[in-house]
């Protein structure tokens, strides 16, 4: 069983990040994908996993605010679980706690200490000892 947590920017993934993410998902073959239910990268990751991993259950962890909410409502193949709304950092913590592996697609190549939920989630994954893959905008990948 591979439970994958995902975090990324609302701006969406670069083409290079999408390509590397698709290849990484083929390797990991997730049975569950947990994400923050936002537009941009979360929606793109969900669409990729939904298309290529038939037995994967998608877990959405929506924020209290619906400003960035993922508007996708139907899945083609897997099943869907929507968790209760929580504050951004609380739901990011939940994603890490639920996952064996975290995949991050940040908008920057350097870690941001404030204002970035993606980098916050990366720090939480490190603290909790999760396997971590950071896919940078140019498609390079850092495994920890």
C-alpha positions as CSV (number, residue, x, y, z in Angstrom):
1,X,0.0,0.0,0.0
2,X,1.4,3.4,-1.0
3,X,-0.4,6.4,0.6
4,X,0.8,9.6,-1.1
5,X,0.3,13.1,0.2
6,X,0.6,15.9,-2.3
7,X,1.2,19.6,-2.0
8,X,1.7,22.3,-4.6
9,X,1.1,25.8,-5.6
10,X,-2.3,27.3,-6.6
11,X,-0.6,28.5,-9.8
12,X,-0.4,25.0,-11.0
13,X,2.6,22.8,-12.0
14,X,5.0,23.6,-14.8
15,X,5.0,21.2,-17.7
16,X,8.2,19.7,-16.4
17,X,6.7,19.2,-12.9
18,X,3.7,17.5,-14.4
19,X,5.8,15.1,-16.5
20,X,8.0,14.2,-13.5
21,X,4.9,13.8,-11.3
22,X,3.3,11.4,-13.8
23,X,6.5,9.3,-13.9
24,X,6.8,9.3,-10.1
25,X,3.2,8.2,-9.7
26,X,3.9,5.3,-12.1
27,X,6.7,4.2,-9.8
28,X,4.9,4.7,-6.6
29,X,1.6,3.2,-7.8
30,X,-0.5,5.0,-5.1
31,X,-3.5,3.3,-3.4
32,X,-4.5,6.7,-1.8
33,X,-3.7,10.3,-2.7
34,X,-4.3,13.0,-0.1
35,X,-4.3,16.6,-1.2
36,X,-5.5,20.1,-0.1
37,X,-8.4,20.4,-2.6
38,X,-7.2,23.6,-4.2
39,X,-7.2,24.8,-7.8
40,X,-3.8,24.6,-9.5
41,X,-1.5,21.8,-8.5
42,X,-3.9,19.9,-6.3
43,X,-6.5,19.7,-9.1
44,X,-3.8,18.7,-11.6
45,X,-2.4,15.9,-9.4
46,X,-5.9,14.6,-8.8
47,X,-6.6,14.5,-12.5
48,X,-3.4,12.7,-13.3
49,X,-3.9,10.0,-10.6
50,X,-7.6,9.7,-11.4
51,X,-6.7,9.0,-15.0
52,X,-3.8,6.5,-14.6
53,X,-4.4,4.7,-11.3
54,X,-7.7,2.9,-11.3
55,X,-7.6,1.6,-7.7
56,X,-6.5,4.8,-6.1
57,X,-8.8,6.5,-3.6
58,X,-8.6,10.3,-3.7
59,X,-8.8,12.1,-0.3
60,X,-9.6,15.8,-0.4
61,X,-8.7,17.9,2.6
62,X,-10.4,21.2,2.0
63,X,-9.5,24.4,3.7
64,X,-12.0,26.5,5.7
65,X,-12.0,29.1,3.0
66,X,-13.4,28.0,-0.3
67,X,-11.5,30.7,-2.3
68,X,-9.1,28.1,-3.9
69,X,-11.4,25.1,-3.8
70,X,-11.0,22.4,-6.5
71,X,-14.1,22.6,-8.6
72,X,-13.8,19.1,-10.0
73,X,-16.6,16.9,-8.8
74,X,-16.5,13.6,-10.6
75,X,-13.8,11.0,-10.7
76,X,-13.4,8.7,-13.7
77,X,-12.2,5.6,-11.9
78,X,-11.2,5.7,-8.3
79,X,-13.3,6.6,-5.3
80,X,-13.4,9.9,-3.4
81,X,-13.3,10.8,0.3
82,X,-13.8,14.4,1.4
83,X,-12.5,15.3,4.8
84,X,-13.9,18.0,7.1
85,X,-12.8,21.6,6.4
86,X,-9.9,22.8,8.5
87,X,-7.6,25.8,8.6
88,X,-4.8,25.7,6.0
89,X,-2.0,24.5,8.3
90,X,-4.2,22.0,10.2
91,X,-5.3,20.4,6.9
92,X,-1.6,20.4,5.7
93,X,-0.7,18.6,9.0
94,X,-3.5,16.0,8.3
95,X,-2.2,15.3,4.8
96,X,1.3,14.5,6.2
97,X,-0.1,12.5,9.1
98,X,-2.2,10.3,6.7
99,X,0.6,9.7,4.2
100,X,3.7,7.5,3.9
101,X,5.2,9.6,1.1
102,X,4.9,13.3,0.4
103,X,5.3,14.8,-3.1
104,X,5.7,18.6,-3.3
105,X,5.7,20.8,-6.4
106,X,6.7,24.2,-5.2
107,X,6.7,27.4,-7.3
108,X,10.3,28.3,-6.2
109,X,13.6,26.5,-6.0
110,X,14.4,27.9,-2.6
111,X,12.5,27.2,0.6
112,X,10.1,30.0,1.7
113,X,9.7,30.3,5.4
114,X,6.5,32.4,5.4
115,X,3.4,32.5,3.2
116,X,3.9,29.1,1.5
117,X,1.7,26.2,2.4
118,X,3.8,24.0,0.1
119,X,7.0,24.7,2.0
120,X,5.2,24.4,5.3
121,X,4.0,20.9,4.3
122,X,7.6,20.0,3.3
123,X,8.9,21.0,6.7
124,X,6.2,19.0,8.4
125,X,7.0,15.9,6.3
126,X,10.6,16.2,7.4
127,X,9.6,16.6,11.1
128,X,7.4,13.6,10.9
129,X,10.0,11.5,9.1
130,X,8.1,10.9,5.9
131,X,9.7,10.0,2.6
132,X,9.8,13.2,0.5
133,X,10.0,14.0,-3.1
134,X,10.3,17.7,-4.1
135,X,9.8,18.3,-7.8
136,X,11.2,21.8,-8.7
137,X,9.8,24.0,-11.5
138,X,12.6,22.9,-13.9
139,X,11.6,19.2,-13.4
140,X,14.6,18.3,-11.2
141,X,13.7,16.2,-8.2
142,X,15.1,16.0,-4.7
143,X,14.5,12.8,-2.7
144,X,14.8,12.8,1.0
